Amino acid sequence: MDSFRTPTARGHKRTPASIEVTVNGVLNFVDGRISDLSEGGARIDGASMPARSRCEIHYGGAVTYAVVMWSEHDRMGVRFPYELTHGPLHRALVQARSASSIEPAQLFQATRPITFGRRGLS
């Protein structure tokens, strides 16, 4: 198991992400950023609602329903009652997983021009 993904209690792999979302609670809309995402839930930074409350996560013109499992002053963890299998948030998860599977050295090699010294090889 690589260091970027850890299994959750339900066996889903968490993936680091940076996804701007709006969270709708009972009384208000709050902007936040998903920093950890799986098919079963997410950690949202910048938003906080009471534990066991229900909320909606708005992203990409779609709504994903969630239940707050834990909450701190500036972040919270939510569980999705239905696994992410489609829609904009699922596509963002797939994209984040593919981005985190590229090793930094591979990314560096792929973007580095082939050169020797000060001259490029032709």
C-alpha positions in Angstrom: 0.0 0.0 0.0 1.5 3.3 -0.9 1.9 6.1 1.6 -0.5 8.4 -0.1 -3.5 6.2 0.3 -4.7 4.6 3.5 -7.7 2.3 3.9 -10.8 3.6 5.8 -12.8 1.6 8.2 -15.0 0.5 5.3 -12.0 -0.5 3.2 -12.0 2.5 0.8 -8.7 4.0 -0.2 -8.3 7.6 0.8 -6.8 9.8 -1.7 -5.2 13.3 -1.1 -7.2 15.9 -3.1 -7.7 19.6 -3.4 -11.3 20.2 -4.4 -13.2 23.4 -3.8 -16.8 22.6 -2.7 -19.7 24.3 -1.1 -21.3 22.5 1.9 -25.0 23.2 2.6 -26.1 22.5 6.2 -29.5 23.2 7.6 -29.0 26.9 8.0 -26.2 28.0 5.7 -23.8 27.4 2.8 -20.1 27.2 3.7 -17.2 27.1 1.3 -14.6 24.4 2.0 -11.9 22.2 0.4 -11.9 18.5 0.2 -8.4 17.4 1.2 -9.0 13.7 1.5 -11.5 11.7 -0.6 -12.7 8.1 -1.0 -15.8 6.4 -2.4 -17.2 6.3 1.1 -16.4 9.8 2.5 -14.2 12.9 2.7 -12.4 15.3 4.9 -13.4 18.9 4.3 -11.2 21.7 5.5 -12.6 25.2 6.2 -16.1 23.9 7.0 -17.5 22.6 10.3 -20.9 21.4 11.2 -22.2 19.4 14.2 -21.4 15.7 14.3 -24.3 13.5 13.1 -25.8 16.3 11.1 -26.7 15.8 7.5 -25.3 18.0 4.7 -25.1 18.4 1.0 -21.8 18.8 -0.9 -22.1 20.9 -4.0 -19.5 20.4 -6.7 -19.5 20.6 -10.5 -23.3 21.3 -10.6 -24.2 18.2 -8.7 -25.1 17.4 -5.1 -23.6 14.6 -3.0 -25.3 13.9 0.3 -23.3 13.2 3.4 -23.4 12.7 7.2 -20.9 14.5 9.5 -19.0 11.8 11.4 -16.6 14.1 13.3 -16.1 17.8 13.5 -13.4 20.2 14.7 -13.2 24.0 14.6 -12.1 24.3 11.0 -12.6 20.8 9.4 -14.9 17.8 9.5 -15.1 14.3 8.2 -18.2 13.1 6.3 -19.5 9.8 5.2 -21.5 9.3 2.1 -24.7 7.2 2.6 -24.3 6.0 -1.0 -20.8 5.3 -2.4 -19.4 7.6 -5.1 -19.8 5.7 -8.4 -20.5 8.5 -10.9 -20.8 12.3 -11.2 -18.4 15.2 -10.9 -17.1 14.3 -7.5 -16.3 10.8 -8.5 -14.5 12.0 -11.6 -12.5 14.3 -9.4 -11.6 11.3 -7.2 -10.5 9.3 -10.2 -8.4 12.2 -11.4 -6.8 12.7 -8.0 -5.9 9.0 -7.8 -4.3 9.0 -11.2 -2.3 12.2 -10.3 -1.1 10.7 -7.0 0.0 7.4 -8.7 2.7 9.3 -10.7 6.0 9.2 -8.7 7.7 12.6 -8.4 10.8 11.3 -10.2 8.7 10.0 -13.1 7.0 13.4 -13.4 10.4 15.1 -13.3 11.9 12.8 -16.0 8.8 13.3 -18.2 9.0 17.1 -18.2 12.8 17.4 -18.4 14.4 18.1 -21.8 17.1 15.7 -23.0 20.3 17.6 -22.7 23.9 17.1 -22.0 25.8 20.0 -20.4 24.6 23.3 -21.9 23.7 21.9 -25.3 20.6 19.9 -26.2 20.9 16.7 -28.1 19.5 16.8 -31.6 
